[in-house]
Amino acid sequence: MLPPLRLQTTDVGRILEEVRRVADPQWSFRDKTRQVHAPVYFQYPAMMVAEMQGLLIDVAVRAIPSIDVVLDPFVGSGTVLAESIIRGLCFHGQDINPLSVLLSRIRSGPFFPRVFAKKAQDLCRTIKRDRLNRLELDFPGREKWFQPTAAMQLSRIRRAIINERAVWCRRLYWAALAETVRRTSNSRTTTYKLHIRPKEELKRARENALDTFLTLLNREVVLYHEQCTQLRTLSLIRNGMYSREITVTHGDSSRAINLKNGRRADLLVTSPPYGDNRTTVSYGQNAYLPLRWIELSDISPGLDSQWIRTAYEIDRNSIGGSLSGLGGVQDRLEADSPHLTRILSKLRHVPRDRTARILAYVNDLDKSLRVIEKSLVPGSLMIWTLGNRSVGGILIPLDDIVNDLLSKRGAELVAKIPRIIPSKRMARRNNFSSTMTRETILIVRAGG
């Protein structure tokens, strides 16, 4: 068994001192939402504030200088990944959303900016020379979600991408195509759920898919070069690869987290979904149309079309996505979380399916906590960014529930930091976004 980290009272004091030294007392990071250390190739839902996550990592490392491996089991677009590798740390990330895995793997390299710039030019020429009028894909709803011209142009782009030999390069192209799909499909961009645009809006001239892709690709070349330059300046690239160990896998973190060589992480930095995807942020629906155009095996070998069998497949397999198997769950979870017990008693007036969704979500999150605990060195620090949503007009204290569940396993609360959310990217038409104005950062020491 790996020896536990010995976090002393003085170390806790150092962490709290670092927290107090933050210039913004509300932790809003109002003017610092740009992802400085990694490019944003796709407008992923509810992206984390990169500078805040970087500061939290710095706080942890200053308290425990031996920290070397960072774990994010809900890696999302790779914000924690980017902030970890710019600090020269090892990293393991995981997510059930294939689009998340694609974006995070791009951020982890390899890093060949000159090669990519040349290949991007060649790709542009190939696309422009393509005069074929053959549609590359046929899937349920294609004609609903894509106008004929857009589908034809996307097919030409897809054909050109597939002809590229290097998978790392294809992944970069797929990211640009994903954002192109998001902008040029018939689905609204004001919500993360799939909703057809109003008829009057569909009649207007839509963005040209080919022009959009070429513009995004040129922008991607610049952003990719910037990230490579930062890492190279810090001597973190060797032969085009990040110099430390870094892995990103597709998987369900409530089942298993597979770090390389049986290692364990000594710092957790993460932000799980704040509720089931159906009633909060629909990550799966947001990814569905882009993933339809992407070669899934390029994201992860063995990844197949079951994940896009329907627009709801990813959300159904995500935390709280299934209401089956809840027998006996409530009694066990209430025994572990007094805060959950109090909330459920207040929700007796709401429809039963809402209560069931809360239980399903907390149950799946609790399963993830068990797996995460086994993936950490005993005594490690855990940093959770959490949001409390409302159900039936009642605020669900996710921060307190998570703390209850962790405390039941012997974890010790180090700090609880409330923060204002000034500009977290939420879809304007998403009802959930109107209730999310605050988050809580939990810094917890895992049981030893």
Buried (B, 14 or more C-beta within 10 A) or exposed (E): EEEEBEBEEEBBEBBBEBBEEBEEEBBBBEEEBEBBBBBBBBBBBBBBBBBBBBBBBEBBBBBBEEBBBBBBBBBBBBBBBBBBBBBBBBBBBBBBBBBBBBBBBBBBBBBBBEBBBEBBEEBBEBBEEBEEEEBBEEEEBEEEBBBEEBBBBBBBBBBBBEEBEEBBBBBBBBBBBBBBBBBBBBBBBEBBBBBBBEEEEEEEEBEBBBEBBBBBBBBBBEBBBBBBEBBBEEEBBEEBBBBBBBBBBBBBBBEEBEBEEEBBBBBBBBBBBBBBBBBBBBBBBBBBBBBBBBBBEBBBEEBEEEBBEBBBBBBBBBBBBBEEEEEEBBEEBBEBBEBBBEBBEBBEEBEEEEBBBBBBBBBBBBBBBEBBBEBBBBBBBBBBBBBBBBBEEEEBBBBBBBBBBBBBEEBBEBBEBEBBBEEBBBBEBBEBBEBBEBBBBBBBBBBB
